[in-house]
Amino acid sequence: MSDSIEIKGIGGFGYHGVFPHERENGQAFLVDLLLHCDFRKASKSDDVQDTIDYGTVCNLVIGAIVGPPVSLIEKLASQIAEILLSNFSILDSVVVIVHKPQAPVGANVADIAIRIERSR
């Protein structure tokens, strides 16, 4: 399938991490998505009901970022993928990239990110 929606930089403030200070102080997280689906029906109907509503996607992702904390961003990415696949039947597969630019790694880095892909 070559049809897709790409959304970059969905941001939120969360309390994810393995260290106590991450759970206490929180930090910014960014999420990029690549949503694979078939747009043929939507391109004919011109109806938002036949595609994926970007606003709803963003709200669901922000809800996961600001929601209950997890230790690993791998877990957060997986939760986001599961939420999106369960909310949009048109969605065939999703790539989720979670950025943790302030990850406590003891080195000067521009970003730390993980990427997962899930499909039906």
C-alpha positions as MATLAB code, in Angstrom:
seq = 'MSDSIEIKGIGGFGYHGVFPHERENGQAFLVDLLLHCDFRKASKSDDVQDTIDYGTVCNLVIGAIVGPPVSLIEKLASQIAEILLSNFSILDSVVVIVHKPQAPVGANVADIAIRIERSR';
ca = [
       0.000    0.000    0.000;
       1.446    3.356   -0.974;
      -1.166    5.626    0.662;
      -0.121    7.170    3.958;
      -0.528   10.046    6.364;
       2.583   11.480    7.983;
       2.388   13.542   11.162;
       5.565   14.889   12.748;
       6.279   16.400   16.121;
       3.165   15.655   18.173;
       4.307   16.985   21.526;
       3.401   16.454   25.123;
       4.854   16.546   28.605;
       5.102   13.159   30.272;
       6.640   11.379   33.226;
       8.106    8.336   31.463;
      11.482    6.892   32.383;
      13.327    4.468   34.589;
      14.884    7.032   36.920;
      13.012    8.606   39.841;
      13.790   12.157   38.685;
      12.149   11.420   35.310;
       8.992   10.253   37.080;
       9.036   13.269   39.427;
      10.040   16.101   37.085;
       8.823   14.854   33.709;
      10.059   15.992   30.322;
       8.952   16.745   26.777;
       8.287   13.929   24.335;
       7.667   14.155   20.585;
       6.008   11.560   18.389;
       6.166   11.126   14.619;
       3.713    8.867   12.805;
       3.412    7.232    9.427;
      -0.088    5.813    8.995;
      -0.591    3.374    6.102;
      -4.115    2.997    4.768;
      -6.119    2.909    1.555;
      -7.486    6.324    0.543;
      -9.439    5.195   -2.510;
     -12.833    5.408   -0.771;
     -12.056    8.818    0.759;
     -10.748   10.170   -2.536;
     -14.066    9.296   -4.165;
     -16.423   10.333   -1.355;
     -14.514   13.419   -0.151;
     -15.839   12.527    3.323;
     -13.712   12.610    6.475;
     -15.569    9.519    7.710;
     -13.774    7.532    5.006;
     -10.278    8.451    6.132;
      -8.326    9.062    9.342;
      -9.072   12.277   11.228;
      -5.694   13.903   11.981;
      -7.055   15.815   14.955;
      -8.316   12.646   16.597;
      -4.954   10.973   15.964;
      -3.111   13.858   17.630;
      -5.441   13.838   20.629;
      -4.978   10.087   21.112;
      -1.189   10.402   20.941;
      -1.109   13.325   23.374;
      -3.327   11.311   25.718;
      -0.759    8.513   25.705;
       2.161   10.908   26.259;
       0.534   12.681   29.221;
      -1.116    9.499   30.524;
       0.144    6.971   33.042;
       3.938    6.766   33.032;
       5.888    3.820   31.660;
       9.561    3.041   32.132;
      10.536    2.629   28.476;
       9.697    4.688   25.413;
       9.504    1.362   23.581;
       6.429    0.625   25.699;
       4.987    4.091   25.018;
       5.439    3.632   21.258;
       3.763    0.240   21.400;
       0.827    1.665   23.353;
       0.395    4.431   20.785;
       0.423    1.925   17.922;
      -2.164   -0.254   19.669;
      -4.417    2.731   20.389;
      -4.321    3.879   16.773;
      -4.894    0.431   15.299;
      -7.845   -0.136   17.619;
      -9.432    3.260   16.853;
      -9.123    3.291   13.072;
     -10.290    0.232   11.158;
      -8.979    1.762    7.909;
      -5.429    1.725    9.318;
      -3.361   -1.140    7.871;
      -0.098   -0.394    9.662;
       1.573    2.353   11.626;
       5.137    3.499   12.212;
       5.608    5.261   15.542;
       8.754    7.180   16.427;
       9.022    8.446   19.994;
      11.638   11.129   20.614;
      13.063   11.704   24.077;
      15.432   14.629   23.472;
      16.236   15.113   27.155;
      17.034   11.459   27.861;
      19.488   11.160   30.759;
      22.330    9.402   28.958;
      25.374   11.233   30.321;
      26.367   12.509   26.884;
      25.538   15.515   24.752;
      23.028   14.234   22.179;
      20.513   16.072   20.024;
      17.869   13.368   20.369;
      17.186    9.801   21.378;
      14.352    8.101   19.522;
      12.934    4.657   18.985;
      10.959    3.481   15.975;
       8.433    0.653   15.843;
       6.101   -0.606   13.153;
       2.897   -2.491   13.851;
       0.288   -3.858   11.502;
      -2.939   -5.813   11.576;
];
